[in-house]
């Protein structure tokens, strides 16, 4: 019976992902570890980690892009830019609070995210890429400070 239940749980992964999740959670809660779909669980956990990091990077890039626009196109500042700065900063701070280990990832991807943000800011503003410094003009502390907005 156990082998057939394992086969059923594994087949759910392809046919009904939500039911597959529920069944694996149930098995975990019942400590029936031998019946878990281990291979697919590992795959999903790894995907969750990648997804978490992609979301973090995306929020960091959006935050940096809007900070650049705020600083270098001050005559076009809008409430939506400020809201975006607040929203993406809050997401980053929440991620760091929920997963403090992302601090190392933050340090690891910061420069690359900034370079991407320069390109996004160029595309959105129509300004030349060299308008935005090659080295980030904001410190990690500044961009992590809840009310920080750059000056002209």
C-alpha positions as CSV (number, residue, x, y, z in Angstrom):
1,X,0.0,0.0,0.0
2,X,2.8,2.4,0.8
3,X,4.4,2.0,-2.7
4,X,1.0,2.7,-4.4
5,X,0.4,5.8,-2.1
6,X,3.9,7.1,-3.0
7,X,3.2,6.6,-6.7
8,X,-0.2,8.4,-6.3
9,X,1.5,11.3,-4.5
10,X,4.2,11.5,-7.1
11,X,1.6,11.5,-10.0
12,X,-0.2,14.4,-8.3
13,X,2.8,16.6,-8.9
14,X,2.1,16.5,-12.7
15,X,-1.7,16.4,-12.5
16,X,-2.8,18.5,-9.5
17,X,-0.1,20.6,-7.9
18,X,-2.2,22.0,-5.2
19,X,-3.4,18.5,-4.1
20,X,0.2,17.4,-4.3
21,X,1.2,20.1,-1.8
22,X,-1.6,19.3,0.5
23,X,-0.8,15.6,0.5
24,X,2.9,16.2,1.2
25,X,2.0,18.6,4.0
26,X,-0.3,16.0,5.5
27,X,2.4,13.3,5.2
28,X,4.9,15.7,6.9
29,X,2.5,16.4,9.8
30,X,1.9,12.7,10.2
31,X,5.7,12.1,10.2
32,X,5.2,9.6,7.3
33,X,8.5,10.7,5.7
34,X,9.0,7.5,3.7
35,X,5.9,8.3,1.6
36,X,7.0,11.9,0.7
37,X,7.7,12.8,-2.9
38,X,11.3,13.8,-1.9
39,X,12.6,14.5,-5.4
40,X,9.9,17.0,-6.3
41,X,9.9,18.5,-2.8
42,X,13.6,19.2,-3.2
43,X,13.0,20.7,-6.6
44,X,10.2,23.0,-5.3
45,X,12.2,24.1,-2.3
46,X,15.1,25.1,-4.5
47,X,12.7,26.9,-6.8
48,X,11.3,28.8,-3.8
49,X,14.8,30.0,-2.9
50,X,15.4,31.2,-6.4
51,X,12.1,32.9,-6.6
52,X,12.7,34.7,-3.3
53,X,16.0,36.0,-4.6
54,X,14.6,37.1,-7.9
55,X,11.9,39.0,-6.1
56,X,14.4,40.6,-3.9
57,X,16.6,41.6,-6.9
58,X,13.6,43.0,-8.7
59,X,12.6,45.2,-5.8
60,X,16.1,46.4,-5.3
61,X,16.4,47.3,-9.0
62,X,13.1,49.2,-8.9
63,X,14.1,51.0,-5.8
64,X,17.4,52.1,-7.2
65,X,15.8,53.1,-10.6
66,X,13.3,55.4,-8.8
67,X,15.9,56.9,-6.6
68,X,18.0,57.7,-9.7
69,X,15.0,59.2,-11.4
70,X,14.2,61.2,-8.2
71,X,17.7,62.5,-8.0
72,X,18.5,63.2,-11.6
73,X,15.1,64.2,-13.0
74,X,13.9,66.3,-10.0
75,X,11.7,68.5,-12.3
76,X,9.5,65.5,-13.1
77,X,9.0,64.1,-9.6
78,X,5.7,62.6,-9.0
79,X,3.8,61.0,-6.1
80,X,3.9,57.7,-7.9
81,X,7.7,57.7,-7.9
82,X,7.7,58.4,-4.2
83,X,5.1,55.6,-3.6
84,X,7.2,53.2,-5.7
85,X,10.3,54.1,-3.6
86,X,8.4,53.5,-0.4
87,X,6.8,50.3,-1.7
88,X,10.0,48.6,-3.0
89,X,12.0,49.8,0.0
90,X,9.4,48.3,2.3
91,X,9.5,45.0,0.4
92,X,13.2,44.8,0.7
93,X,13.2,45.6,4.4
94,X,10.4,43.0,5.0
95,X,12.4,40.4,3.1
96,X,15.5,41.2,5.1
97,X,13.5,41.0,8.3
98,X,11.9,37.7,7.3
99,X,15.2,36.2,6.0
100,X,18.2,37.9,7.5
101,X,20.5,35.7,5.4
102,X,19.4,37.8,2.4
103,X,21.7,40.5,3.7
104,X,24.7,38.6,2.2
105,X,22.8,38.3,-1.0
106,X,22.0,42.0,-0.9
107,X,25.7,42.7,-0.7
108,X,26.4,40.2,-3.5
109,X,24.0,41.6,-6.1
110,X,23.9,45.2,-5.2
111,X,26.4,46.4,-7.9
112,X,24.8,44.4,-10.6
113,X,21.3,45.6,-9.6
114,X,22.6,49.2,-9.7
115,X,24.0,48.7,-13.2
116,X,20.6,47.3,-14.4
117,X,18.8,50.2,-12.7
118,X,20.9,52.8,-14.5
119,X,19.8,51.2,-17.8
120,X,16.1,51.1,-16.7
121,X,16.4,54.8,-15.6
122,X,17.9,55.7,-18.9
123,X,15.0,54.0,-20.8
124,X,12.3,55.6,-18.6
125,X,13.7,59.1,-18.6
126,X,15.3,59.4,-22.0
127,X,18.4,60.8,-20.3
128,X,21.9,59.6,-21.4
129,X,23.2,56.6,-19.5
130,X,26.2,58.6,-18.4
131,X,23.8,61.0,-16.6
132,X,23.7,58.3,-13.9
133,X,27.1,57.6,-12.2
134,X,28.8,54.3,-12.8
135,X,29.2,53.9,-9.0
136,X,25.9,54.0,-7.0
137,X,25.5,57.5,-5.5
138,X,23.5,56.0,-2.6
139,X,24.8,53.9,0.2
140,X,23.1,50.7,1.3
141,X,22.3,52.4,4.6
142,X,20.6,55.3,2.8
143,X,18.5,53.1,0.5
144,X,17.5,51.0,3.6
145,X,16.4,54.1,5.6
146,X,12.6,54.3,5.5
147,X,12.3,58.1,4.8
148,X,15.4,58.6,2.7
149,X,15.0,60.5,-0.6
150,X,18.0,61.8,-2.4
151,X,18.6,65.5,-2.8
152,X,19.2,67.2,-6.2
